[in-house]
Amino acid sequence: MNEDGTMARLPELIELAKKFKLKIISIADLISYRLRTESLVEMGVEVNMPTAYGDFRLIPFRQISNGMEHVALIKGTWEKDEPILVRVHSSCMTGDIFGSQRCECGEQLHEAMQLIEKEGKEVLYDKLVEIDPVAAQKYDDKNPRRVMRALEYYYSKGKKLSDAHIQSIKEKEFKIIYFGVQKPREILYDLINERVLNMWEAGLENETKNILEMGYPETLNSLQTVGYKETLSYIKGNITKEEAIYLIQRNTRRYAKRQMTWFRSLENIIWIENREDIIKYLKQIVSRETLKDE
């Protein structure tokens, strides 16, 4: 304190320290020292967390001073000073978990996750537009897996994926004939349901567990396919065995329906009811082409 009763500032304190040969530090020095020598939080184990809004990295932190726990949801990577979307969200059990209508906490959290996921997709897609515009035009739905595949191909091989596709397309010296086996929907669905039961009896659950025990993460693309995805939910206790089997059957039926829609878009496909009919049709086609040549 100065002699007139006002608070002494740093210049006056420095003079006072010199006069009485005292050590002096500033608040900034104290903060800097504590940041270098003390840890105010402990970081937990990072895990991958797939959500309805995309895949995030989750890192837990514990505040040492009071034991409070916090989590960071991270999407992608960024450079220093690069502007990115950030949300600081205060925990709200009723809004976040139970979807309370008395607040907008849960809605705001989910909207923030959607925006961050969308921003990540946009950044990747914009990069693809820059390095391979032809592939970007083909993937204008901005499917993240397709965009990532095109980017990975470019950075690993130094070539554009679109150029590789062009080089692989050669004029064929033969005709392509497609055969499609179609059955009444009821019979097809019964066959699918029976096949899923056989898969489960043959050890689908143990097969999935063995893959996880080998160290592969459950976020692996191949484990997000029909069969593995539902089995993973059962192993984690989210659904019952009966629910897992039902979901595999249902999702396989839906996949078969999409396949049929795609096959029907082919112009030169020959639909048959039994696989044995392929030989009969092939003989007819070969005989017809032979007569043309003669």
Order of alpha helices (4+ residues) and beta strands (2+ residues): alpha-alpha-beta-beta-beta-beta-alpha-alpha-alpha-alpha-alpha-beta-alpha-alpha-alpha-alpha-beta-alpha
